Amino acid sequence: MTRIVLLSQDSDLSELRRVMQLKAPDISVHLPGEADAHLADVAVCWNPPQGSLGALKNLRLVHSLAAGVDHLRTDNSCPDVPVCRVVDPDLRRGMAEYVLWGVLHHHRHFDQMLANQAQGRWREPVQRPASSWTIGVMGLGDLGAHVAELLASLSFNVRGWARSSKTIANLSTWAGPEQFGDFLNGVDCLICLMPLTDETHGILNASTFSQLNSGAVVINCGRGGHVVMDDLLQALASDTLSAALLDVFEHEPLAADDPLWQTPGLTITPHIASSATHECIAEQVIANVSRLNNNLALHNQVNTRAGY
């Protein structure tokens, strides 16, 4: 019998276990500390505790319960086994909805109107055509490409950048660090949808902000580690950036007394841009367990060196 253990140091995965057991009663699904949990040969993870993966002597597969795998870095004891991630078609839709809200919120000046409402001020902002606003999308994987295509279909002037060359119909693209500056030049709204790797850690920094159009907006739905927070706060205070929308942070949840909550120009959402359902996670993990047991190629296996 295949045994699965669900590992997280900050999330309750008991509902995921219930769904997995309903869909695959022949698989034994455990939470940490339960009998036989240490015998698991598959670990399904979100921010696993340090040492938890290395303690599983029968481990054959690590499965992220999200699209990203950077969170697995919380445990550097992971042995050399295949790593897979979840790819949910609905994840693209949810992310596109979130980013579109963020873009419209700032492009149509809804942030200013909310501030005016609080002061009882009736002011009509000047409307700008979508084509006058240049949007740069960092990361052109499944999520980034979908978001870029949606925004372009709404007549925004959209460009994309990735670490390797990408070809997307009707979209100008740049690639690699040598083209990053050219990509940033002229951008009014910068959207980060990149995986977090050693190369992309801290990529949203003072140098990046200084190359955007004055008063640009930054939207980060990637990972908190992409942002150098002191640089972002300085850019907001100096009007290098007019606003920022952050859905992800290095330490979550954000503490109630964190000064970021009160930062002018900063909008915070609690890591809700998009997420896979328990049903989708369970189905993809179960399918990969079957493929593992039958020596078949795994779905959505990650290149652990590249980090995605």
C-alpha positions as MATLAB code, in Angstrom:
seq = 'MTRIVLLSQDSDLSELRRVMQLKAPDISVHLPGEADAHLADVAVCWNPPQGSLGALKNLRLVHSLAAGVDHLRTDNSCPDVPVCRVVDPDLRRGMAEYVLWGVLHHHRHFDQMLANQAQGRWREPVQRPASSWTIGVMGLGDLGAHVAELLASLSFNVRGWARSSKTIANLSTWAGPEQFGDFLNGVDCLICLMPLTDETHGILNASTFSQLNSGAVVINCGRGGHVVMDDLLQALASDTLSAALLDVFEHEPLAADDPLWQTPGLTITPHIASSATHECIAEQVIANVSRLNNNLALHNQVNTRAGY';
ca = [
       0.000    0.000    0.000;
       1.219    3.478   -0.887;
       1.450    5.818    2.094;
       1.207    9.598    1.774;
       2.090   12.116    4.473;
       0.884   15.720    4.317;
       3.548   18.130    5.584;
       3.182   21.795    6.475;
       4.413   23.947    9.315;
       1.747   26.630    8.901;
      -1.347   25.149    7.202;
      -4.052   22.718    8.298;
      -4.137   19.969    5.678;
      -6.796   17.809    7.319;
      -9.438   18.734    4.723;
      -7.070   17.794    1.917;
      -6.568   14.430    3.597;
     -10.344   13.889    3.742;
     -10.694   14.612    0.025;
      -7.754   12.382   -0.890;
      -9.100    9.486    1.130;
     -12.499    9.812   -0.548;
     -10.933    9.767   -4.006;
      -8.433    6.977   -3.310;
      -9.484    4.755   -0.389;
      -6.712    2.293   -1.292;
      -4.050    4.896   -0.402;
      -3.159    5.529    3.224;
      -2.991    9.284    3.931;
      -1.408   10.548    7.150;
      -0.772   13.736    9.057;
       2.547   14.095   10.912;
       2.780   12.238   14.205;
       0.215    9.603   13.303;
       1.060    5.931   13.307;
       2.960    4.859   10.184;
       3.311    8.465    8.951;
       7.084    7.998    9.102;
       6.762    5.090    6.649;
       5.293    7.262    3.891;
       6.806    6.988    0.437;
       5.097   10.146   -0.896;
       5.128   13.574    0.776;
       2.625   16.263   -0.211;
       3.914   19.596    1.034;
       3.418   23.266    1.703;
       6.300   24.786    3.693;
       7.371   21.446    5.194;
       9.077   21.617    8.614;
      12.873   21.448    8.635;
      14.051   17.836    8.715;
      10.643   16.335    7.952;
      11.485   15.103    4.444;
      14.865   13.699    5.394;
      13.192   11.663    8.131;
      11.136    9.714    5.580;
      13.395    6.764    4.785;
      10.988    5.292    2.200;
      10.446    8.566    0.325;
      10.071    8.180   -3.462;
       8.223   11.378   -4.451;
       7.751   14.917   -3.146;
       4.631   16.665   -4.430;
       4.007   20.376   -3.975;
       0.338   21.148   -3.413;
       0.791   24.389   -5.362;
       2.147   25.559   -8.709;
       5.396   26.727   -7.097;
       8.045   24.627   -5.388;
      10.188   27.329   -3.757;
       8.383   26.724   -0.448;
      10.121   23.355   -0.226;
      13.262   25.280    0.731;
      11.946   25.445    4.285;
      13.299   21.892    4.573;
      16.782   21.370    3.143;
      16.841   17.731    4.203;
      14.959   16.576    1.098;
      16.645   13.566   -0.518;
      17.222   13.275   -4.263;
      13.774   12.125   -5.384;
      11.417   13.434   -8.095;
       9.527   16.639   -7.284;
       6.192   17.490   -8.904;
       3.837   20.443   -8.726;
       0.121   21.052   -9.275;
      -1.037   22.648  -12.516;
      -4.694   23.677  -12.276;
      -6.421   25.216  -15.335;
      -8.624   27.193  -12.943;
      -5.457   28.646  -11.390;
      -4.887   30.628  -14.588;
      -8.412   32.002  -14.490;
      -8.150   33.051  -10.862;
      -4.767   34.697  -11.385;
      -5.997   36.538  -14.466;
      -8.999   37.860  -12.525;
      -6.790   39.089   -9.699;
      -4.249   40.795  -11.945;
      -6.970   42.381  -14.069;
      -8.538   43.810  -10.904;
      -5.166   45.197   -9.840;
      -4.499   46.725  -13.242;
      -7.927   48.347  -13.500;
      -7.770   49.519   -9.888;
      -4.786   51.673  -10.737;
      -5.307   52.380  -14.432;
      -8.816   53.743  -13.768;
      -7.689   55.490  -10.544;
     -10.053   53.561   -8.279;
      -7.390   53.789   -5.569;
      -7.646   57.578   -5.717;
     -11.438   57.490   -5.694;
     -11.489   55.322   -2.577;
      -9.181   57.813   -0.875;
     -11.442   60.655   -2.014;
     -14.509   58.864   -0.669;
     -12.912   58.655    2.770;
     -12.503   62.451    2.668;
     -15.897   63.187    1.112;
     -14.291   64.605   -2.039;
     -16.033   64.473   -5.438;
     -13.222   64.442   -7.981;
     -13.314   62.946  -11.448;
      -9.939   61.528  -12.564;
      -8.879   61.818  -16.169;
      -9.525   58.581  -18.008;
      -6.687   57.093  -20.026;
      -7.103   54.675  -22.926;
      -5.743   51.213  -22.188;
      -3.378   51.519  -25.128;
      -1.619   54.431  -23.421;
      -0.536   52.246  -20.476;
       2.438   49.932  -20.937;
       2.288   46.781  -18.836;
       5.326   44.562  -18.323;
       4.775   40.947  -17.270;
       7.747   39.237  -15.633;
       7.473   35.493  -16.078;
       5.902   33.943  -19.176;
       5.079   30.474  -17.952;
       1.556   29.078  -17.856;
       0.223   31.851  -15.598;
       2.225   34.780  -16.949;
       1.524   34.058  -20.604;
      -2.194   33.733  -19.910;
      -2.276   37.019  -17.986;
      -0.280   38.828  -20.680;
      -2.580   37.587  -23.436;
      -5.692   38.635  -21.506;
      -4.396   42.159  -20.895;
      -3.309   42.500  -24.518;
      -6.807   41.470  -25.650;
      -8.152   44.448  -23.678;
      -5.920   46.810  -25.697;
      -3.272   47.412  -23.035;
       0.236   47.795  -24.423;
       1.700   44.568  -23.021;
       5.253   43.241  -23.137;
       6.794   40.211  -21.467;
      10.125   39.128  -20.025;
      11.400   35.700  -19.011;
      14.751   34.192  -18.176;
      14.726   32.241  -21.461;
      13.331   33.192  -24.863;
       9.544   32.864  -25.313;
       7.397   33.366  -28.388;
       3.826   34.512  -27.761;
       1.538   35.664  -30.554;
       0.996   39.434  -30.721;
       3.307   40.059  -27.762;
       6.768   41.622  -27.681;
       9.088   39.615  -25.470;
      12.544   40.050  -23.949;
      14.712   37.383  -22.330;
      17.615   37.050  -19.951;
      19.400   39.542  -17.710;
      21.026   41.303  -20.665;
      17.575   42.368  -21.973;
      15.982   43.137  -18.617;
      16.725   46.874  -18.736;
      15.289   47.245  -22.237;
      12.152   45.436  -21.080;
      11.710   47.751  -18.069;
      12.214   50.987  -19.996;
       8.840   52.684  -20.524;
       6.773   50.345  -18.304;
       3.884   51.929  -16.368;
       2.769   48.782  -14.534;
       5.126   45.917  -13.676;
       3.598   42.535  -12.845;
       5.735   39.768  -11.302;
       4.565   36.190  -11.894;
       7.946   34.476  -11.746;
       9.021   31.419   -9.773;
      11.362   32.222   -6.909;
      14.898   31.021   -7.614;
      18.373   32.160   -6.639;
      18.419   34.280   -9.807;
      15.060   35.979   -9.185;
      15.372   36.514   -5.430;
      15.254   40.275   -4.776;
      14.623   41.128   -8.431;
      12.063   43.785   -7.455;
      14.632   46.228   -6.131;
      15.708   49.869   -6.365;
      17.487   49.326   -9.671;
      14.405   47.725  -11.213;
      12.079   50.454   -9.937;
      14.348   53.241  -11.192;
      14.135   51.947  -14.775;
      10.325   52.087  -14.921;
       8.357   55.152  -15.919;
       8.133   57.676  -13.088;
       5.142   56.902  -10.866;
       4.805   53.311  -12.078;
       2.766   50.635  -10.301;
       4.161   47.258   -9.155;
       1.986   44.157   -8.711;
       3.628   41.099   -7.142;
       1.827   37.756   -7.257;
       5.031   35.720   -7.398;
       6.695   35.253   -4.019;
       7.584   37.591   -1.183;
      11.266   36.900   -1.766;
      11.108   38.709   -5.092;
      10.772   42.059   -3.279;
      13.503   43.985   -1.503;
      11.019   45.569    0.900;
      13.174   48.502    1.996;
      13.685   49.444   -1.664;
       9.952   49.213   -2.354;
       9.070   51.424    0.618;
      11.676   53.984   -0.423;
      10.359   53.969   -3.994;
       6.820   54.611   -2.718;
       7.967   57.375   -0.361;
       9.926   59.125   -3.127;
       7.133   58.747   -5.733;
       9.394   56.626   -7.916;
       6.417   54.298   -7.631;
       2.898   55.652   -7.249;
       1.524   52.405   -5.833;
       2.149   48.735   -5.218;
      -0.124   45.725   -4.819;
       1.366   42.800   -2.897;
      -0.285   39.405   -2.466;
       2.760   37.539   -1.151;
       5.280   38.116    1.641;
       8.404   36.408    2.926;
       6.730   35.722    6.277;
       3.047   34.874    6.218;
       0.627   35.650    7.652;
       1.633   39.299    7.909;
       1.531   40.305   11.585;
      -1.330   42.583   12.636;
       1.139   45.190   13.906;
       3.350   45.123   10.793;
       3.812   48.725    9.580;
       3.251   47.588    5.989;
      -0.506   47.649    6.666;
      -0.339   51.416    7.101;
       2.038   52.240    4.241;
       0.621   54.911    1.897;
       0.257   53.658   -1.661;
       0.527   49.986   -0.686;
      -2.406   47.579   -1.087;
      -2.126   44.223    0.676;
      -4.062   41.025    0.001;
      -3.551   37.812    2.042;
      -2.060   35.455   -0.579;
      -5.394   34.934   -2.310;
      -4.592   35.758   -5.947;
      -5.340   32.185   -6.973;
      -5.117   28.678   -5.556;
      -5.894   25.128   -6.604;
      -8.885   23.354   -5.067;
      -8.462   20.372   -2.755;
     -10.151   18.247   -5.421;
      -7.649   19.283   -8.082;
      -4.668   18.735   -5.768;
      -5.941   15.316   -4.728;
      -6.597   14.188   -8.291;
      -3.168   15.238   -9.561;
      -1.315   13.705   -6.609;
      -3.253   10.447   -6.919;
      -2.578   10.317  -10.663;
       1.141   10.771  -10.066;
       1.148    8.109   -7.348;
      -0.334    5.686   -9.860;
       2.263    6.675  -12.455;
       5.042    6.325   -9.870;
       3.879    2.831   -8.954;
       3.720    1.827  -12.639;
       7.111    3.320  -13.578;
       5.532    5.885  -15.908;
       6.688    9.448  -16.523;
       5.326   11.800  -13.879;
       3.073   14.718  -14.687;
       4.373   18.254  -14.009;
       7.753   17.107  -12.759;
      10.034   19.973  -11.772;
      13.580   20.615  -12.876;
      14.949   20.990   -9.354;
      18.085   22.774  -10.575;
      16.067   25.425  -12.416;
      13.456   25.607   -9.666;
      10.412   25.230  -11.934;
];
